[in-house]
Amino acid sequence: MTRKGQALSVLIVSTLAFTVCFMVWMMFGVIGIPIKKALDLNATQFGLLTATPVLTGSLVRVPLGIWTDKYGGRIVMTLLMAATVPAIWMMSYATEYWHFLVIGLFVGLAGGSFSVGTPYVARWFPKGQQGFAMGIYGAGNSGAAVNKFVAPALLVAFGWTMVPQAYAAIMLGTVVIFWLFSHSDPAHLVPSNVRFMDQLKALKDPRVMKYCQYYSIVFGGYVALSLWMVQYYVGEYGMEIRSAALLAACFSLPGGVLRAAGGWLSDKYGAHNVTWWVLWVSWICLFLLSYPQTHFTIVTVDGPKTFDIGLNVYAFTALMFILGIAWAFGKASVFKYISDDYPANIGTISGIVGLAGGLGGFVLPIMFGALVDLTGIRSSAFMLMYAVVWVSLIWMYFTEVRRTRLMGEASGVQS
């Protein structure tokens, strides 16, 4: 097989593997709803339940990225996926809340696949195509949407316990397909004399911390809302689980599939330009999504008049669709920054930034639940995300936008 053919094969099977891993990682976003009802969990406990796999998937990203640099993506990805199969299967036998939390930690290993596939795929392509290639691989985030199509159907037909059993079988099949059709290239490995601590020195770079902040929104927020949206539709609009999952996929699907388009835009227009507009679109959408359902009465010259203000299900879904597109582009643009700035150390840096994004996906669902328990307002989740986006916009303005020629040198502003 030619080099180009090997690169294409690697891209296809890696994207398939990541899609399946992400589908498994997001499993609690659907099966957590009947589990919540059966165990009588409050919103905070439900948030912790859904977020537990995200924690493990986040914490293992840095070592997995480093191991990928050192040993190669083919062997690391294969072993990682194989290690999750027993835990996924055992999930169907859990009966207590702590059972789900403990097993969820092991299932969460699947989320670490991103830090393996990103450097593995990127190194098979020339620099000018890496953003697009990583964007296609990152489209495996659409596994969150696949979960919303597959899991509800299995849940309604056979009960929630069938979901982890079916997912374990799918993961095992994916391990075999990946091993058969992937390839390895010794030239892609980091020299063996590079030490673990040498690679971690990148943490001292302020640019890395900034990219972590961006990614905690576009990926962490995507993961958190993908886990949260099905039960949000059920609670806020009184929908049944299949309809709720279908509408929630209107956010998850573009948020994953269109990542490739974001990679292409980042290659063409630059990571900075794409990220800047992503943050502004996010700010507008989250501002509108934050407004709670409101019923109020005012006194007029003609007597009291009552008004209802709030998003109906169609307007809400449309805004979530736009937000999903924006975050798909943003996920790709952040990793275009990385491939531009750290071409020889993509695995380690992507692991660090992926860790930050994953931790955002872990912390945010718990905070969503705590805010609902504290305020009783479901849209408080979007209020929190709105505040986080504000922080990134301000940070980006002072570290990047203000230093550009248009707003810096040409206007006489000293930075």
C-alpha positions, 0 to 999 in steps of 0.5 A: 500500500502506498504512503497516501493509502496508508494515511487514508486508512489510518484516518478512516479507522481512527475516526471510526474508533474515536466515534465508538469510544465517544459513544461509550464515553457519553453512555450515561447521558441516556441510560443515566435517566432511568438510573436516576429514577430508579435510584431517586437521585437529585440533580447534583448526584445525576451530574456526578453520575454522568461526569464520572467517566469524563474524569478518568478519560481526562486524567489519562490524556496526558500520559496517553499522549506521551505514550503515543509519541513514544510507542506509536498510536496503533498499539496504544489505541488498540490496548486502550479500547480493549481495556474498556470492554470488560468494564462496559459489559459489567455496567449492566450488572450494577445495582447501587449508586457506588457501583455505577461510579466505580465502573464508570471510572473504568469505562471512562478510559475510552475518553482518553482515545482523543489524545492517542488519535490526534497525534497519530493521525496528524503525523501521517499528513503534511502540515498544510493538511493537518488541521483538516485531518485532525478535524476529520478525526475529531468528527468522532465527537459525533459519537455523542449523537450516535449514542442519542440515536442508538441508546434510546432505541435499545433502552425502550426495546430491551431496558437500559441494561442492554445498552452497555452489553451492546456497546461492549460488543461494538467496542470489541469489534472495533478493536479488531477492525482498527488493528487490521487496517491501521499502520505504524511508522517508526519515523513518527516516534519521539526519540527514546532519550526524551524524558517524561519530565522534558515533555511536561515542561510545555506546561510552563508555556502560557500559550498552553494554558490559554489553549486549555481555557479555550478547549474547556469551553468548546470541548468541555462545554460540548461534553457537559451539554451532550450529557445534560441535554436529554434530561433537560428536554425531559424536565423543561419541556416534558418530552419523552426520552426518545424525542428528547434524545433526537432533539439533543442530537441536533446539538451533538451531531453538528458539534462532532461532524462539522469539526472537519469543516472547522479544521479546513477553515483553520487551515485557510484563515488561521486558528486565531480568526476562527477561535475569535468568532467562535467565542463571539457566536457562543457568547450570543447563543448562551446569552439567549439560552440563559434566560429562564422561563418567566411569567410576570405581571405588570400594572398598566393604565388599563389594569394588570397585564401578564406576559410570558417570556422564554424560549420554546422548544423550537427556538431552544433547539435552533440556538443549540444547533448553532452553538454545536456548529460553533463549538465544532469549529472551535475544537478544530481551531484549538488543535490547529494552534497546537499543530502550528506551535508544537509540531514535534510535540503534538502528543504531549500538548494535545494530551495537556489541552485535552485534559483541560477540556475533559476536566471541564466536561467533568466539572460542568455537569456537577456544577449544572446539577448543583446550580439546579438544586440551589436555584431551581432554574434549569437554564442556570447551566447556560448562565454558567457557560456564558460567564466562562465564555466571557473569561475567554473573550477577555483573555483572548483580547488582551493576549492576541487581538490587542496585539494584532496590527489592526488593533495594536501597532496601526492604532498606536496602542502599546501592548 
